[in-house]
Amino acid sequence: MGHIEKQNLVKLVACGEVEEDFGVKIDRNGAPPVAVFRLGDEFFVIDDTCTHGDASLSDGEVFSNGEVSCPFHGGTFDIRSGAPCKYPCAVPIKTYTVRIIDDSVWADLD
């Protein structure tokens, strides 16, 4: 993985605001929203909109195996890789490189 410059990163949320069982939706001034998730001490950022049903994944159920369910049809994605795991989800969700800086979640959203 290449080196990411801080100027390419966007500050999204304080680490303490992300609970393990819930996603946090981040609106991006006209760009599609992203969702921040926490698994243990690791944080993950994915596109918030399901590739199948146009639902907000931050509203879905988060499972201990790292999957999040789409609240519309129950399909799931792996929040670590973006891979679809359960039908009807078939198209991967975009994931973003995450850095923790000063107790906040930052991501390269390009």
C-alpha positions as CSV (number, residue, x, y, z in Angstrom):
1,M,0.0,0.0,0.0
2,G,1.4,3.4,-0.9
3,H,2.0,6.3,1.5
4,I,-1.0,8.5,1.9
5,E,-0.3,12.2,2.5
6,K,-2.4,13.9,5.2
7,Q,-3.6,16.5,2.8
8,N,-5.4,13.8,0.9
9,L,-7.3,12.7,4.0
10,V,-10.7,14.0,5.2
11,K,-11.5,14.1,8.9
12,L,-14.8,12.2,9.4
13,V,-15.6,11.6,13.1
14,A,-14.1,11.3,16.5
15,C,-13.2,7.6,17.3
16,G,-15.3,7.8,20.5
17,E,-18.5,8.5,18.5
18,V,-18.3,5.2,16.6
19,E,-19.8,2.3,18.5
20,E,-19.2,-1.3,17.5
21,D,-22.8,-2.3,16.8
22,F,-23.7,0.8,14.8
23,G,-22.5,2.6,11.7
24,V,-22.1,6.4,11.5
25,K,-23.3,8.1,8.3
26,I,-21.2,11.0,7.1
27,D,-22.8,13.4,4.6
28,R,-20.3,14.9,2.2
29,N,-21.6,18.2,0.8
30,G,-23.1,16.9,-2.4
31,A,-21.0,13.8,-2.8
32,P,-22.5,10.4,-1.9
33,P,-22.4,9.7,1.9
34,V,-20.0,7.3,3.5
35,A,-20.4,5.1,6.6
36,V,-17.8,4.6,9.4
37,F,-17.8,1.3,11.3
38,R,-15.7,-0.1,14.2
39,L,-14.6,-3.7,14.7
40,G,-12.7,-3.8,18.0
41,D,-9.9,-1.2,17.7
42,E,-10.1,-1.0,13.9
43,F,-12.2,1.4,11.9
44,F,-13.5,1.0,8.4
45,V,-15.1,3.4,5.9
46,I,-17.4,2.3,3.0
47,D,-19.9,3.9,0.7
48,D,-23.1,4.3,2.7
49,T,-25.5,3.4,-0.2
50,C,-26.1,-0.3,-0.9
51,T,-25.2,-1.3,-4.5
52,H,-28.4,-3.4,-4.7
53,G,-31.3,-1.5,-3.0
54,D,-30.2,2.1,-2.6
55,A,-30.5,1.8,1.2
56,S,-28.3,3.5,3.8
57,L,-25.9,0.8,5.1
58,S,-25.2,2.8,8.3
59,D,-28.9,2.0,9.2
60,G,-28.2,-1.8,8.8
61,E,-27.3,-4.4,11.4
62,V,-23.6,-4.8,12.1
63,F,-22.5,-8.4,12.9
64,S,-19.4,-9.5,14.9
65,N,-18.0,-11.2,11.8
66,G,-17.6,-7.8,10.1
67,E,-20.6,-7.8,7.9
68,V,-23.3,-5.2,7.7
69,S,-26.8,-5.9,6.4
70,C,-28.8,-3.8,4.0
71,P,-32.0,-2.7,5.8
72,F,-34.1,-3.1,2.6
73,H,-33.5,-6.7,1.6
74,G,-31.1,-8.2,4.2
75,G,-28.2,-8.8,1.9
76,T,-24.8,-8.2,3.5
77,F,-21.4,-6.7,2.8
78,D,-18.0,-7.3,4.5
79,I,-17.1,-3.8,5.9
80,R,-13.4,-4.7,5.7
81,S,-13.2,-5.6,2.0
82,G,-16.5,-4.3,0.5
83,A,-17.3,-7.8,-0.8
84,P,-20.9,-8.8,-1.1
85,C,-21.6,-11.8,1.3
86,K,-25.3,-12.5,1.1
87,Y,-27.8,-12.4,-1.7
88,P,-29.3,-10.2,-3.1
89,C,-26.1,-8.1,-2.8
90,A,-23.8,-9.0,-5.7
91,V,-21.8,-5.8,-6.5
92,P,-19.0,-4.9,-4.1
93,I,-19.3,-1.7,-2.0
94,K,-16.4,0.8,-2.3
95,T,-14.0,0.9,0.7
96,Y,-11.6,3.7,1.7
97,T,-8.2,3.8,3.2
98,V,-8.5,4.9,6.9
99,R,-6.0,6.5,9.3
100,I,-6.5,7.4,12.9
101,I,-5.0,10.8,13.7
102,D,-5.5,12.5,17.1
103,D,-8.3,10.2,18.1
104,S,-10.3,10.9,15.0
105,V,-11.1,8.8,11.9
106,W,-9.7,10.2,8.7
107,A,-10.1,8.7,5.2
108,D,-8.8,9.2,1.7
109,L,-12.2,9.6,-0.1
110,D,-10.7,10.0,-3.6
